Amino acid sequence: MVIAEVSVIPMGTNTASASQYVARAVRVLRQQKIVKYQLTAMGTQLEGKLDEVFEAAKKMHESVFGEDVNRVITNITIDDRRDKELTMEYKVQSVMSKI
């Protein structure tokens, strides 16, 4: 199980707002039931098997292209810990317990 943060950035649009493009990417995640996801203010966190997370990130990336978008930059950060099972909730709780 890995946790990844994905940020999909459309280039060359006529607006500074990215929410309509982020919405396209999130719709892709809503259509699948394999990878758990959490939308955040600066990206989307994914939780699942590595291959499934890569596939979800690829679909997110592809979904942003359209007649108004010819270039997309996608950043992916992966946390792959093999000595114990990680979840998004566990990571947050671990930090909160230390505050």
C-alpha positions in Angstrom: 0.0 0.0 0.0 1.3 3.4 -1.0 0.2 7.0 -0.4 0.7 9.5 -3.1 0.0 13.1 -3.6 -1.0 14.1 -7.2 -1.2 17.7 -8.5 -2.4 18.2 -12.0 -1.7 21.6 -13.6 -3.2 22.7 -16.9 -1.1 25.0 -18.9 -2.1 27.8 -21.3 -5.7 28.3 -20.2 -7.5 31.6 -20.4 -8.0 31.7 -16.6 -5.9 31.7 -13.5 -8.5 29.4 -11.9 -7.8 25.6 -12.0 -10.9 24.3 -10.2 -12.8 23.3 -13.4 -9.8 21.2 -14.4 -9.3 19.7 -10.9 -13.0 18.8 -11.0 -12.3 16.8 -14.2 -9.6 14.8 -12.5 -11.6 14.2 -9.4 -14.5 12.9 -11.5 -12.2 10.2 -12.7 -11.5 9.1 -9.1 -15.2 9.1 -8.3 -15.8 6.6 -11.1 -13.4 4.1 -9.7 -13.6 2.2 -6.4 -10.1 0.8 -6.1 -8.0 3.7 -5.0 -9.0 5.7 -1.9 -8.6 9.5 -2.4 -8.8 12.7 -0.5 -9.0 16.1 -2.2 -6.9 18.8 -0.4 -6.3 22.5 -1.1 -3.1 21.8 -2.9 -3.5 18.4 -4.5 -5.2 15.1 -4.2 -3.9 12.2 -2.0 -4.3 8.7 -3.2 -4.0 5.4 -1.2 -3.8 2.0 -2.8 -1.5 -0.5 -4.4 1.4 1.1 -6.4 0.1 0.0 -9.8 -3.4 1.1 -9.0 -2.2 4.5 -7.8 -0.1 5.0 -11.0 -3.1 4.1 -13.1 -5.4 6.5 -11.2 -2.8 9.3 -11.6 -2.5 8.6 -15.3 -6.3 8.8 -15.7 -6.3 12.1 -13.8 -3.6 13.5 -16.0 -5.3 12.5 -19.2 -8.7 13.8 -18.0 -7.4 17.4 -17.9 -6.7 17.5 -21.7 -9.4 18.9 -23.9 -10.1 21.5 -26.5 -8.9 24.2 -24.2 -5.9 22.4 -22.7 -2.9 21.2 -24.8 -0.4 20.9 -22.1 -0.6 19.4 -18.6 2.1 19.1 -15.9 1.4 16.5 -13.2 3.5 16.1 -10.1 3.4 12.9 -8.1 5.0 12.3 -4.7 4.9 8.7 -3.4 5.3 7.4 0.1 6.0 3.7 -0.2 6.8 2.2 3.3 7.4 -1.5 3.3 8.0 -2.2 7.0 4.3 -1.5 8.0 0.9 -0.8 6.6 0.3 3.0 6.0 -3.0 4.8 5.6 -3.7 8.5 5.1 -5.6 8.5 8.4 -2.7 6.8 10.3 -0.2 9.4 9.1 -2.3 12.3 10.2 -3.1 10.7 13.6 0.6 10.0 14.1 1.4 13.7 13.8 -1.7 14.9 15.8 -0.7 12.6 18.7 2.6 14.4 19.0 1.2 17.9 19.1 
